[in-house]
Amino acid sequence: MYGQTYDRAFLEDVLFADVISFQQTHDVPILMGEFGMQYPQMGGVQYLSDHVDIALARGWHFAAWNFRSDTEDAAIINFDYEKFPAEYWPEVLTWF
């Protein structure tokens, strides 16, 4: 949705609404499979943190994915999680 702010409220109220309803109706575990970003985005760390906060609050399992551009795509995608700001990894480690 172009122009939509993908904040925690949007993620819970729209994007994950059916998953939340399904979990509540059927009392089943949820796995939020790999999620991450292929390209750097303004607010990206908050976006990923919102995903994790929702998963932890609802007892979901999850797998974080980090893209690394040292493959054949490196010429067109200059994004490497190892170049993230120093505060990024301590934040990620708190998720686990």
CYANA upper distance limits for C-alpha pairs under 8 A (distance plus 0.5 A):
  5 THR  CA     10 PHE  CA      7.90
  6 TYR  CA     10 PHE  CA      6.18
  6 TYR  CA     11 LEU  CA      6.91
  6 TYR  CA     47 TYR  CA      7.73
  7 ASP  CA     11 LEU  CA      6.75
  7 ASP  CA     47 TYR  CA      7.15
  7 ASP  CA     50 ASP  CA      7.71
  8 ARG  CA     12 GLU  CA      6.65
  8 ARG  CA     47 TYR  CA      8.12
  8 ARG  CA     50 ASP  CA      5.86
  8 ARG  CA     51 HIS  CA      7.97
  8 ARG  CA     54 ILE  CA      8.26
  9 ALA  CA     13 ASP  CA      6.26
 10 PHE  CA     14 VAL  CA      5.90
 10 PHE  CA     15 LEU  CA      7.10
 11 LEU  CA     15 LEU  CA      5.23
 11 LEU  CA     16 PHE  CA      6.26
 11 LEU  CA     17 ALA  CA      8.36
 11 LEU  CA     51 HIS  CA      8.24
 12 GLU  CA     16 PHE  CA      5.57
 12 GLU  CA     17 ALA  CA      6.29
 12 GLU  CA     20 ILE  CA      8.46
 12 GLU  CA     54 ILE  CA      7.90
 13 ASP  CA     17 ALA  CA      5.80
 16 PHE  CA     20 ILE  CA      6.59
 17 ALA  CA     21 SER  CA      6.65
 18 ASP  CA     22 PHE  CA      6.51
 19 VAL  CA     23 GLN  CA      6.63
 20 ILE  CA     24 GLN  CA      6.70
 21 SER  CA     25 THR  CA      6.51
 22 PHE  CA     26 HIS  CA      6.46
 22 PHE  CA     27 ASP  CA      8.34
 23 GLN  CA     27 ASP  CA      5.68
 23 GLN  CA     28 VAL  CA      5.91
 23 GLN  CA     29 PRO  CA      7.48
 23 GLN  CA     30 ILE  CA      7.59
 24 GLN  CA     28 VAL  CA      8.26
 29 PRO  CA     59 GLY  CA      8.13
 29 PRO  CA     60 TRP  CA      6.99
 29 PRO  CA     61 HIS  CA      8.28
 30 ILE  CA     59 GLY  CA      8.26
 30 ILE  CA     60 TRP  CA      5.48
 30 ILE  CA     61 HIS  CA      6.69
 31 LEU  CA     60 TRP  CA      6.24
 31 LEU  CA     61 HIS  CA      5.14
 31 LEU  CA     62 PHE  CA      6.02
 32 MET  CA     55 ALA  CA      7.99
 32 MET  CA     60 TRP  CA      7.24
 32 MET  CA     61 HIS  CA      6.53
 32 MET  CA     62 PHE  CA      5.13
 32 MET  CA     63 ALA  CA      7.38
 33 GLY  CA     61 HIS  CA      8.42
 33 GLY  CA     62 PHE  CA      5.94
 33 GLY  CA     63 ALA  CA      5.88
 33 GLY  CA     64 ALA  CA      8.23
 34 GLU  CA     62 PHE  CA      7.33
 34 GLU  CA     63 ALA  CA      5.19
 34 GLU  CA     64 ALA  CA      5.77
 34 GLU  CA     65 TRP  CA      5.88
 35 PHE  CA     63 ALA  CA      7.21
 35 PHE  CA     64 ALA  CA      5.80
 35 PHE  CA     65 TRP  CA      5.87
 36 GLY  CA     48 LEU  CA      7.30
 36 GLY  CA     64 ALA  CA      6.61
 36 GLY  CA     65 TRP  CA      5.47
 36 GLY  CA     66 ASN  CA      6.45
 36 GLY  CA     67 PHE  CA      8.09
 37 MET  CA     41 GLN  CA      8.48
 37 MET  CA     44 GLY  CA      8.19
 37 MET  CA     65 TRP  CA      8.22
 37 MET  CA     66 ASN  CA      7.45
 37 MET  CA     67 PHE  CA      7.36
 38 GLN  CA     66 ASN  CA      8.10
 38 GLN  CA     67 PHE  CA      6.00
 38 GLN  CA     79 PHE  CA      7.86
 39 TYR  CA     77 ILE  CA      7.90
 39 TYR  CA     79 PHE  CA      6.57
 40 PRO  CA     44 GLY  CA      7.26
 40 PRO  CA     79 PHE  CA      7.12
 43 GLY  CA     47 TYR  CA      6.71
 44 GLY  CA     48 LEU  CA      6.74
 45 VAL  CA     49 SER  CA      6.57
 45 VAL  CA     88 TYR  CA      8.01
 46 GLN  CA     50 ASP  CA      6.50
 47 TYR  CA     51 HIS  CA      7.05
 48 LEU  CA     52 VAL  CA      6.91
 49 SER  CA     53 ASP  CA      6.49
 50 ASP  CA     54 ILE  CA      6.64
 51 HIS  CA     55 ALA  CA      6.75
 52 VAL  CA     56 LEU  CA      6.54
 52 VAL  CA     62 PHE  CA      8.38
 52 VAL  CA     95 TRP  CA      7.34
 53 ASP  CA     57 ALA  CA      6.46
 54 ILE  CA     58 ARG  CA      6.67
 55 ALA  CA     59 GLY  CA      6.45
 55 ALA  CA     60 TRP  CA      5.15
 55 ALA  CA     61 HIS  CA      7.23
 55 ALA  CA     62 PHE  CA      7.62
 56 LEU  CA     60 TRP  CA      6.51
 56 LEU  CA     61 HIS  CA      8.24
 66 ASN  CA     81 TYR  CA      6.81
 67 PHE  CA     79 PHE  CA      7.92
 67 PHE  CA     80 ASP  CA      7.02
 67 PHE  CA     81 TYR  CA      6.97
 68 ARG  CA     79 PHE  CA      6.97
 68 ARG  CA     80 ASP  CA      5.11
 68 ARG  CA     81 TYR  CA      6.55
 68 ARG  CA     82 GLU  CA      8.34
 69 SER  CA     73 ASP  CA      6.71
 69 SER  CA     74 ALA  CA      5.14
 69 SER  CA     77 ILE  CA      6.68
 69 SER  CA     78 ASN  CA      6.63
 69 SER  CA     79 PHE  CA      6.06
 69 SER  CA     80 ASP  CA      5.93
 70 ASP  CA     74 ALA  CA      5.85
 70 ASP  CA     80 ASP  CA      8.18
 73 ASP  CA     77 ILE  CA      6.27
 74 ALA  CA     78 ASN  CA      6.29
 74 ALA  CA     79 PHE  CA      8.36
 79 PHE  CA     83 LYS  CA      8.39
 80 ASP  CA     84 PHE  CA      7.75
 84 PHE  CA     88 TYR  CA      6.85
 86 ALA  CA     90 PRO  CA      8.33
 87 GLU  CA     91 GLU  CA      7.04
 88 TYR  CA     92 VAL  CA      6.88
 89 TRP  CA     93 LEU  CA      6.61
 90 PRO  CA     94 THR  CA      6.97
 91 GLU  CA     95 TRP  CA      7.54
 92 VAL  CA     96 PHE  CA      8.00
